[in-house]
Amino acid sequence: MITILCIEDETAIRKFIVEELKDAGFATLEAANGREGLDLIVSAWPDIVICDITMPEMDGFQLLAAIQMNHPELTNIPFIFLTALTDRDHMLAGLRAGAADYLTKPIDLDLLLAKIEGCIRQLENDKRTGRAF
């Protein structure tokens, strides 16, 4: 079963996303900020991470950078930013930072699930070819 970590500081949004992911058949983990998210990524190795950018303690950009710098073994986990930062510069910064994708709020669940399906196909292809695992 695919496990998805949702990192979102707004409780209602996080609970909504997690519930929808569970309804779609995914196992879920959740964190309220980047620091909690980093701890879960390191300890649980989720298959996919969905992460807000603007959060207390450690924002999404800082979290992704911390993974890349301190945990290179985890850099193949697909990282999807889901944020209210809708301008093109933030989107480009997120993708250039190494995110697999960048989605904006309000949440389009069909689009989010389609992006997750794309990440799963890539993970399966990587496993099949022996790349990065």
SEDREN-159494 format. One record per atom (N, C-alpha, C): residue in three letters; chain; residue number from 1; x, y, z; atom name. Coordinates in nm, 3 decimals, padded with zeros to 5 digits. Layout:
BEGIN
SITE type mol seq       x       y       z atom
SITE  ALA   A NUM       X       Y       Z   CA
...
***
This chain:
BEGIN
SITE type mol seq       x       y       z atom
SITE  MET   A   1  00.084 -00.118  00.000    N
SITE  MET   A   1  00.000  00.000  00.000   CA
SITE  MET   A   1  00.089  00.125  00.000    C
SITE  ILE   A   2  00.052  00.221 -00.078    N
SITE  ILE   A   2  00.124  00.348 -00.087   CA
SITE  ILE   A   2  00.093  00.433  00.036    C
SITE  THR   A   3  00.197  00.486  00.098    N
SITE  THR   A   3  00.181  00.574  00.214   CA
SITE  THR   A   3  00.215  00.718  00.173    C
SITE  ILE   A   4  00.124  00.809  00.203    N
SITE  ILE   A   4  00.141  00.950  00.170   CA
SITE  ILE   A   4  00.145  01.031  00.298    C
SITE  LEU   A   5  00.248  01.113  00.309    N
SITE  LEU   A   5  00.261  01.205  00.422   CA
SITE  LEU   A   5  00.206  01.341  00.380    C
SITE  CYS   A   6  00.113  01.394  00.458    N
SITE  CYS   A   6  00.057  01.527  00.435   CA
SITE  CYS   A   6  00.110  01.620  00.542    C
SITE  ILE   A   7  00.183  01.725  00.497    N
SITE  ILE   A   7  00.239  01.823  00.589   CA
SITE  ILE   A   7  00.167  01.955  00.564    C
SITE  GLU   A   8  00.086  01.995  00.660    N
SITE  GLU   A   8  00.000  02.114  00.645   CA
SITE  GLU   A   8 -00.027  02.170  00.784    C
SITE  ASP   A   9 -00.002  02.300  00.803    N
SITE  ASP   A   9 -00.020  02.357  00.935   CA
SITE  ASP   A   9 -00.166  02.389  00.968    C
SITE  GLU   A  10 -00.250  02.405  00.869    N
SITE  GLU   A  10 -00.392  02.432  00.896   CA
SITE  GLU   A  10 -00.464  02.298  00.917    C
SITE  THR   A  11 -00.506  02.276  01.040    N
SITE  THR   A  11 -00.562  02.147  01.080   CA
SITE  THR   A  11 -00.678  02.103  00.991    C
SITE  ALA   A  12 -00.773  02.192  00.966    N
SITE  ALA   A  12 -00.891  02.154  00.887   CA
SITE  ALA   A  12 -00.851  02.110  00.746    C
SITE  ILE   A  13 -00.758  02.181  00.686    N
SITE  ILE   A  13 -00.713  02.144  00.551   CA
SITE  ILE   A  13 -00.640  02.010  00.555    C
SITE  ARG   A  14 -00.552  01.993  00.653    N
SITE  ARG   A  14 -00.477  01.867  00.665   CA
SITE  ARG   A  14 -00.572  01.749  00.685    C
SITE  LYS   A  15 -00.669  01.764  00.773    N
SITE  LYS   A  15 -00.764  01.655  00.799   CA
SITE  LYS   A  15 -00.847  01.624  00.674    C
SITE  PHE   A  16 -00.885  01.727  00.600    N
SITE  PHE   A  16 -00.961  01.708  00.476   CA
SITE  PHE   A  16 -00.878  01.628  00.374    C
SITE  ILE   A  17 -00.754  01.669  00.354    N
SITE  ILE   A  17 -00.667  01.600  00.258   CA
SITE  ILE   A  17 -00.646  01.454  00.300    C
SITE  VAL   A  18 -00.615  01.435  00.427    N
SITE  VAL   A  18 -00.589  01.300  00.477   CA
SITE  VAL   A  18 -00.713  01.212  00.459    C
SITE  GLU   A  19 -00.830  01.264  00.490    N
SITE  GLU   A  19 -00.953  01.186  00.475   CA
SITE  GLU   A  19 -00.976  01.148  00.328    C
SITE  GLU   A  20 -00.954  01.243  00.238    N
SITE  GLU   A  20 -00.971  01.214  00.095   CA
SITE  GLU   A  20 -00.870  01.110  00.047    C
SITE  LEU   A  21 -00.747  01.118  00.096    N
SITE  LEU   A  21 -00.646  01.020  00.057   CA
SITE  LEU   A  21 -00.682  00.881  00.108    C
SITE  LYS   A  22 -00.732  00.875  00.231    N
SITE  LYS   A  22 -00.777  00.746  00.286   CA
SITE  LYS   A  22 -00.892  00.690  00.203    C
SITE  ASP   A  23 -00.987  00.777  00.167    N
SITE  ASP   A  23 -01.100  00.733  00.085   CA
SITE  ASP   A  23 -01.054  00.680 -00.051    C
SITE  ALA   A  24 -00.941  00.732 -00.100    N
SITE  ALA   A  24 -00.886  00.688 -00.229   CA
SITE  ALA   A  24 -00.800  00.562 -00.214    C
SITE  GLY   A  25 -00.788  00.511 -00.091    N
SITE  GLY   A  25 -00.718  00.385 -00.070   CA
SITE  GLY   A  25 -00.572  00.395 -00.027    C
SITE  PHE   A  26 -00.529  00.513  00.014    N
SITE  PHE   A  26 -00.390  00.531  00.055   CA
SITE  PHE   A  26 -00.376  00.525  00.206    C
SITE  ALA   A  27 -00.262  00.476  00.251    N
SITE  ALA   A  27 -00.226  00.489  00.392   CA
SITE  ALA   A  27 -00.174  00.632  00.409    C
SITE  THR   A  28 -00.195  00.691  00.524    N
SITE  THR   A  28 -00.156  00.831  00.542   CA
SITE  THR   A  28 -00.079  00.853  00.671    C
SITE  LEU   A  29  00.004  00.953  00.667    N
SITE  LEU   A  29  00.071  01.009  00.783   CA
SITE  LEU   A  29  00.045  01.158  00.777    C
SITE  GLU   A  30  00.053  01.227  00.890    N
SITE  GLU   A  30  00.030  01.371  00.886   CA
SITE  GLU   A  30  00.120  01.443  00.985    C
SITE  ALA   A  31  00.156  01.566  00.945    N
SITE  ALA   A  31  00.240  01.651  01.028   CA
SITE  ALA   A  31  00.188  01.794  01.018    C
SITE  ALA   A  32  00.204  01.870  01.127    N
SITE  ALA   A  32  00.151  02.006  01.133   CA
SITE  ALA   A  32  00.252  02.113  01.093    C
SITE  ASN   A  33  00.377  02.074  01.073    N
SITE  ASN   A  33  00.478  02.170  01.029   CA
SITE  ASN   A  33  00.596  02.095  00.967    C
SITE  GLY   A  34  00.688  02.171  00.910    N
SITE  GLY   A  34  00.800  02.109  00.841   CA
SITE  GLY   A  34  00.891  02.027  00.931    C
SITE  ARG   A  35  00.910  02.073  01.054    N
SITE  ARG   A  35  00.997  01.999  01.145   CA
SITE  ARG   A  35  00.937  01.862  01.178    C
SITE  GLU   A  36  00.807  01.858  01.208    N
SITE  GLU   A  36  00.739  01.730  01.231   CA
SITE  GLU   A  36  00.745  01.645  01.105    C
SITE  GLY   A  37  00.726  01.709  00.991    N
SITE  GLY   A  37  00.730  01.637  00.864   CA
SITE  GLY   A  37  00.866  01.575  00.839    C
SITE  LEU   A  38  00.972  01.648  00.866    N
SITE  LEU   A  38  01.107  01.594  00.847   CA
SITE  LEU   A  38  01.128  01.471  00.935    C
SITE  ASP   A  39  01.086  01.480  01.060    N
SITE  ASP   A  39  01.099  01.365  01.151   CA
SITE  ASP   A  39  01.026  01.243  01.096    C
SITE  LEU   A  40  00.906  01.263  01.043    N
SITE  LEU   A  40  00.831  01.151  00.988   CA
SITE  LEU   A  40  00.892  01.097  00.859    C
SITE  ILE   A  41  00.943  01.185  00.775    N
SITE  ILE   A  41  01.006  01.139  00.652   CA
SITE  ILE   A  41  01.126  01.050  00.685    C
SITE  VAL   A  42  01.207  01.094  00.780    N
SITE  VAL   A  42  01.327  01.019  00.817   CA
SITE  VAL   A  42  01.292  00.887  00.885    C
SITE  SER   A  43  01.190  00.888  00.968    N
SITE  SER   A  43  01.157  00.766  01.045   CA
SITE  SER   A  43  01.066  00.670  00.969    C
SITE  ALA   A  44  00.977  00.722  00.885    N
SITE  ALA   A  44  00.876  00.635  00.823   CA
SITE  ALA   A  44  00.896  00.612  00.674    C
SITE  TRP   A  45  00.978  00.692  00.607    N
SITE  TRP   A  45  01.003  00.680  00.463   CA
SITE  TRP   A  45  00.872  00.667  00.384    C
SITE  PRO   A  46  00.788  00.768  00.387    N
SITE  PRO   A  46  00.663  00.760  00.308   CA
SITE  PRO   A  46  00.696  00.749  00.159    C
SITE  ASP   A  47  00.599  00.702  00.083    N
SITE  ASP   A  47  00.619  00.688 -00.062   CA
SITE  ASP   A  47  00.609  00.822 -00.134    C
SITE  ILE   A  48  00.522  00.911 -00.082    N
SITE  ILE   A  48  00.498  01.042 -00.144   CA
SITE  ILE   A  48  00.476  01.142 -00.032    C
SITE  VAL   A  49  00.521  01.267 -00.054    N
SITE  VAL   A  49  00.498  01.374  00.043   CA
SITE  VAL   A  49  00.418  01.485 -00.026    C
SITE  ILE   A  50  00.311  01.528  00.039    N
SITE  ILE   A  50  00.235  01.646 -00.002   CA
SITE  ILE   A  50  00.262  01.750  00.105    C
SITE  CYS   A  51  00.311  01.867  00.063    N
SITE  CYS   A  51  00.359  01.963  00.162   CA
SITE  CYS   A  51  00.319  02.106  00.129    C
SITE  ASP   A  52  00.268  02.177  00.230    N
SITE  ASP   A  52  00.246  02.320  00.220   CA
SITE  ASP   A  52  00.382  02.389  00.219    C
SITE  ILE   A  53  00.385  02.514  00.179    N
SITE  ILE   A  53  00.511  02.589  00.183   CA
SITE  ILE   A  53  00.517  02.679  00.305    C
SITE  THR   A  54  00.414  02.759  00.328    N
SITE  THR   A  54  00.415  02.856  00.436   CA
SITE  THR   A  54  00.366  02.789  00.564    C
SITE  MET   A  55  00.464  02.756  00.652    N
SITE  MET   A  55  00.433  02.690  00.778   CA
SITE  MET   A  55  00.527  02.741  00.885    C
SITE  PRO   A  56  00.486  02.730  01.012    N
SITE  PRO   A  56  00.577  02.769  01.121   CA
SITE  PRO   A  56  00.689  02.666  01.139    C
SITE  GLU   A  57  00.793  02.709  01.207    N
SITE  GLU   A  57  00.909  02.628  01.246   CA
SITE  GLU   A  57  01.000  02.593  01.129    C
SITE  MET   A  58  00.947  02.539  01.021    N
SITE  MET   A  58  01.026  02.506  00.902   CA
SITE  MET   A  58  00.930  02.507  00.785    C
SITE  ASP   A  59  00.956  02.594  00.687    N
SITE  ASP   A  59  00.865  02.598  00.573   CA
SITE  ASP   A  59  00.896  02.486  00.474    C
SITE  GLY   A  60  00.814  02.476  00.372    N
SITE  GLY   A  60  00.830  02.368  00.275   CA
SITE  GLY   A  60  00.961  02.372  00.200    C
SITE  PHE   A  61  01.007  02.491  00.163    N
SITE  PHE   A  61  01.135  02.503  00.094   CA
SITE  PHE   A  61  01.250  02.458  00.184    C
SITE  GLN   A  62  01.246  02.499  00.310    N
SITE  GLN   A  62  01.349  02.459  00.406   CA
SITE  GLN   A  62  01.348  02.308  00.428    C
SITE  LEU   A  63  01.229  02.251  00.434    N
SITE  LEU   A  63  01.216  02.107  00.453   CA
SITE  LEU   A  63  01.278  02.031  00.335    C
SITE  LEU   A  64  01.243  02.070  00.215    N
SITE  LEU   A  64  01.296  02.002  00.097   CA
SITE  LEU   A  64  01.449  02.017  00.092    C
SITE  ALA   A  65  01.500  02.135  00.124    N
SITE  ALA   A  65  01.645  02.156  00.126   CA
SITE  ALA   A  65  01.713  02.070  00.232    C
SITE  ALA   A  66  01.650  02.058  00.350    N
SITE  ALA   A  66  01.706  01.976  00.458   CA
SITE  ALA   A  66  01.716  01.829  00.416    C
SITE  ILE   A  67  01.615  01.781  00.347    N
SITE  ILE   A  67  01.618  01.643  00.298   CA
SITE  ILE   A  67  01.732  01.626  00.199    C
SITE  GLN   A  68  01.742  01.717  00.104    N
SITE  GLN   A  68  01.845  01.707  00.001   CA
SITE  GLN   A  68  01.985  01.715  00.060    C
SITE  MET   A  69  02.005  01.801  00.158    N
SITE  MET   A  69  02.139  01.821  00.216   CA
SITE  MET   A  69  02.177  01.713  00.317    C
SITE  ASN   A  70  02.082  01.671  00.399    N
SITE  ASN   A  70  02.115  01.584  00.511   CA
SITE  ASN   A  70  02.069  01.439  00.496    C
SITE  HIS   A  71  01.982  01.413  00.399    N
SITE  HIS   A  71  01.927  01.278  00.384   CA
SITE  HIS   A  71  01.917  01.241  00.236    C
SITE  PRO   A  72  02.031  01.232  00.167    N
SITE  PRO   A  72  02.027  01.205  00.022   CA
SITE  PRO   A  72  01.958  01.073 -00.012    C
SITE  GLU   A  73  01.954  00.981  00.082    N
SITE  GLU   A  73  01.886  00.853  00.058   CA
SITE  GLU   A  73  01.734  00.871  00.044    C
SITE  LEU   A  74  01.682  00.987  00.084    N
SITE  LEU   A  74  01.538  01.013  00.078   CA
SITE  LEU   A  74  01.498  01.105 -00.036    C
SITE  THR   A  75  01.593  01.147 -00.116    N
SITE  THR   A  75  01.563  01.246 -00.220   CA
SITE  THR   A  75  01.479  01.191 -00.334    C
SITE  ASN   A  76  01.462  01.061 -00.342    N
SITE  ASN   A  76  01.379  01.003 -00.448   CA
SITE  ASN   A  76  01.231  00.994 -00.410    C
SITE  ILE   A  77  01.197  01.035 -00.289    N
SITE  ILE   A  77  01.056  01.039 -00.249   CA
SITE  ILE   A  77  00.991  01.156 -00.323    C
SITE  PRO   A  78  00.889  01.131 -00.404    N
SITE  PRO   A  78  00.823  01.242 -00.474   CA
SITE  PRO   A  78  00.762  01.341 -00.375    C
SITE  PHE   A  79  00.787  01.467 -00.401    N
SITE  PHE   A  79  00.749  01.576 -00.311   CA
SITE  PHE   A  79  00.658  01.670 -00.390    C
SITE  ILE   A  80  00.533  01.682 -00.347    N
SITE  ILE   A  80  00.437  01.768 -00.414   CA
SITE  ILE   A  80  00.405  01.886 -00.323    C
SITE  PHE   A  81  00.436  02.006 -00.370    N
SITE  PHE   A  81  00.396  02.125 -00.295   CA
SITE  PHE   A  81  00.248  02.151 -00.322    C
SITE  LEU   A  82  00.172  02.179 -00.216    N
SITE  LEU   A  82  00.031  02.218 -00.225   CA
SITE  LEU   A  82  00.017  02.343 -00.140    C
SITE  THR   A  83  00.002  02.457 -00.205    N
SITE  THR   A  83  00.019  02.584 -00.135   CA
SITE  THR   A  83 -00.076  02.691 -00.185    C
SITE  ALA   A  84 -00.091  02.794 -00.105    N
SITE  ALA   A  84 -00.169  02.912 -00.146   CA
SITE  ALA   A  84 -00.084  03.010 -00.225    C
SITE  LEU   A  85  00.046  02.985 -00.234    N
SITE  LEU   A  85  00.137  03.072 -00.310   CA
SITE  LEU   A  85  00.119  03.043 -00.459    C
SITE  THR   A  86  00.041  03.126 -00.525    N
SITE  THR   A  86 -00.002  03.096 -00.661   CA
SITE  THR   A  86  00.080  03.163 -00.770    C
SITE  ASP   A  87  00.172  03.251 -00.733    N
SITE  ASP   A  87  00.242  03.324 -00.838   CA
SITE  ASP   A  87  00.348  03.236 -00.906    C
SITE  ARG   A  88  00.378  03.271 -01.027    N
SITE  ARG   A  88  00.468  03.195 -01.113   CA
SITE  ARG   A  88  00.607  03.181 -01.051    C
SITE  ASP   A  89  00.658  03.285 -00.987    N
SITE  ASP   A  89  00.792  03.280 -00.928   CA
SITE  ASP   A  89  00.802  03.173 -00.818    C
SITE  HIS   A  90  00.700  03.164 -00.734    N
SITE  HIS   A  90  00.701  03.059 -00.631   CA
SITE  HIS   A  90  00.692  02.921 -00.694    C
SITE  MET   A  91  00.608  02.908 -00.796    N
SITE  MET   A  91  00.595  02.779 -00.864   CA
SITE  MET   A  91  00.729  02.736 -00.924    C
SITE  LEU   A  92  00.794  02.827 -00.993    N
SITE  LEU   A  92  00.924  02.795 -01.052   CA
SITE  LEU   A  92  01.027  02.762 -00.944    C
SITE  ALA   A  93  01.026  02.837 -00.835    N
SITE  ALA   A  93  01.119  02.811 -00.726   CA
SITE  ALA   A  93  01.097  02.672 -00.668    C
SITE  GLY   A  94  00.971  02.633 -00.651    N
SITE  GLY   A  94  00.939  02.500 -00.597   CA
SITE  GLY   A  94  00.986  02.389 -00.688    C
SITE  LEU   A  95  00.962  02.403 -00.816    N
SITE  LEU   A  95  01.004  02.301 -00.911   CA
SITE  LEU   A  95  01.156  02.297 -00.924    C
SITE  ARG   A  96  01.218  02.413 -00.924    N
SITE  ARG   A  96  01.364  02.418 -00.932   CA
SITE  ARG   A  96  01.431  02.364 -00.805    C
SITE  ALA   A  97  01.360  02.373 -00.694    N
SITE  ALA   A  97  01.413  02.319 -00.568   CA
SITE  ALA   A  97  01.410  02.167 -00.566    C
SITE  GLY   A  98  01.337  02.108 -00.659    N
SITE  GLY   A  98  01.334  01.962 -00.666   CA
SITE  GLY   A  98  01.199  01.897 -00.642    C
SITE  ALA   A  99  01.094  01.977 -00.628    N
SITE  ALA   A  99  00.961  01.919 -00.609   CA
SITE  ALA   A  99  00.918  01.846 -00.736    C
SITE  ALA   A 100  00.849  01.735 -00.718    N
SITE  ALA   A 100  00.797  01.661 -00.833   CA
SITE  ALA   A 100  00.684  01.738 -00.899    C
SITE  ASP   A 101  00.611  01.816 -00.819    N
SITE  ASP   A 101  00.502  01.896 -00.873   CA
SITE  ASP   A 101  00.467  02.009 -00.778    C
SITE  TYR   A 102  00.384  02.101 -00.828    N
SITE  TYR   A 102  00.346  02.219 -00.752   CA
SITE  TYR   A 102  00.200  02.247 -00.783    C
SITE  LEU   A 103  00.116  02.235 -00.682    N
SITE  LEU   A 103 -00.027  02.260 -00.697   CA
SITE  LEU   A 103 -00.067  02.374 -00.605    C
SITE  THR   A 104 -00.170  02.446 -00.645    N
SITE  THR   A 104 -00.213  02.560 -00.565   CA
SITE  THR   A 104 -00.353  02.537 -00.506    C
SITE  LYS   A 105 -00.376  02.604 -00.394    N
SITE  LYS   A 105 -00.506  02.602 -00.328   CA
SITE  LYS   A 105 -00.593  02.706 -00.395    C
SITE  PRO   A 106 -00.724  02.691 -00.397    N
SITE  PRO   A 106 -00.799  02.585 -00.332   CA
SITE  PRO   A 106 -00.770  02.449 -00.395    C
SITE  ILE   A 107 -00.786  02.347 -00.316    N
SITE  ILE   A 107 -00.748  02.212 -00.355   CA
SITE  ILE   A 107 -00.843  02.158 -00.461    C
SITE  ASP   A 108 -00.786  02.114 -00.570    N
SITE  ASP   A 108 -00.859  02.042 -00.675   CA
SITE  ASP   A 108 -00.825  01.894 -00.653    C
SITE  LEU   A 109 -00.916  01.820 -00.589    N
SITE  LEU   A 109 -00.887  01.682 -00.552   CA
SITE  LEU   A 109 -00.859  01.593 -00.673    C
SITE  ASP   A 110 -00.931  01.614 -00.780    N
SITE  ASP   A 110 -00.907  01.531 -00.899   CA
SITE  ASP   A 110 -00.766  01.554 -00.952    C
SITE  LEU   A 111 -00.723  01.679 -00.955    N
SITE  LEU   A 111 -00.588  01.711 -01.001   CA
SITE  LEU   A 111 -00.484  01.654 -00.904    C
SITE  LEU   A 112 -00.506  01.668 -00.775    N
SITE  LEU   A 112 -00.414  01.613 -00.677   CA
SITE  LEU   A 112 -00.401  01.462 -00.693    C
SITE  LEU   A 113 -00.512  01.392 -00.706    N
SITE  LEU   A 113 -00.508  01.247 -00.723   CA
SITE  LEU   A 113 -00.440  01.207 -00.854    C
SITE  ALA   A 114 -00.461  01.285 -00.959    N
SITE  ALA   A 114 -00.393  01.256 -01.086   CA
SITE  ALA   A 114 -00.242  01.273 -01.071    C
SITE  LYS   A 115 -00.199  01.375 -00.999    N
SITE  LYS   A 115 -00.056  01.396 -00.976   CA
SITE  LYS   A 115  00.002  01.283 -00.892    C
SITE  ILE   A 116 -00.073  01.238 -00.793    N
SITE  ILE   A 116 -00.029  01.125 -00.710   CA
SITE  ILE   A 116 -00.016  01.000 -00.796    C
SITE  GLU   A 117 -00.114  00.975 -00.883    N
SITE  GLU   A 117 -00.106  00.860 -00.973   CA
SITE  GLU   A 117  00.018  00.866 -01.061    C
SITE  GLY   A 118  00.053  00.985 -01.108    N
SITE  GLY   A 118  00.175  01.002 -01.187   CA
SITE  GLY   A 118  00.299  00.969 -01.106    C
SITE  CYS   A 119  00.302  01.012 -00.981    N
SITE  CYS   A 119  00.415  00.980 -00.893   CA
SITE  CYS   A 119  00.424  00.829 -00.869    C
SITE  ILE   A 120  00.311  00.765 -00.852    N
SITE  ILE   A 120  00.310  00.620 -00.829   CA
SITE  ILE   A 120  00.363  00.548 -00.952    C
SITE  ARG   A 121  00.321  00.590 -01.070    N
SITE  ARG   A 121  00.373  00.527 -01.193   CA
SITE  ARG   A 121  00.524  00.543 -01.202    C
SITE  GLN   A 122  00.575  00.660 -01.166    N
SITE  GLN   A 122  00.719  00.683 -01.169   CA
SITE  GLN   A 122  00.790  00.596 -01.066    C
SITE  LEU   A 123  00.733  00.584 -00.946    N
SITE  LEU   A 123  00.792  00.497 -00.844   CA
SITE  LEU   A 123  00.797  00.352 -00.891    C
SITE  GLU   A 124  00.687  00.307 -00.950    N
SITE  GLU   A 124  00.683  00.169 -01.000   CA
SITE  GLU   A 124  00.784  00.148 -01.112    C
SITE  ASN   A 125  00.797  00.245 -01.199    N
SITE  ASN   A 125  00.895  00.236 -01.307   CA
SITE  ASN   A 125  01.036  00.233 -01.251    C
SITE  ASP   A 126  01.064  00.316 -01.152    N
SITE  ASP   A 126  01.197  00.317 -01.090   CA
SITE  ASP   A 126  01.228  00.183 -01.026    C
SITE  LYS   A 127  01.131  00.124 -00.958    N
SITE  LYS   A 127  01.152 -00.006 -00.896   CA
SITE  LYS   A 127  01.176 -00.113 -01.002    C
SITE  ARG   A 128  01.098 -00.107 -01.109    N
SITE  ARG   A 128  01.109 -00.206 -01.216   CA
SITE  ARG   A 128  01.246 -00.198 -01.284    C
SITE  THR   A 129  01.295 -00.080 -01.304    N
SITE  THR   A 129  01.423 -00.062 -01.373   CA
SITE  THR   A 129  01.541 -00.064 -01.278    C
SITE  GLY   A 130  01.514 -00.065 -01.147    N
SITE  GLY   A 130  01.621 -00.066 -01.049   CA
SITE  GLY   A 130  01.687  00.069 -01.030    C
SITE  ARG   A 131  01.625  00.170 -01.083    N
SITE  ARG   A 131  01.679  00.305 -01.072   CA
SITE  ARG   A 131  01.647  00.366 -00.937    C
SITE  ALA   A 132  01.748  00.417 -00.871    N
SITE  ALA   A 132  01.733  00.498 -00.750   CA
SITE  ALA   A 132  01.681  00.423 -00.629    C
SITE  PHE   A 133  01.681  00.291 -00.633    N
SITE  PHE   A 133  01.635  00.217 -00.515   CA
SITE  PHE   A 133  01.733  00.109 -00.480    C
***
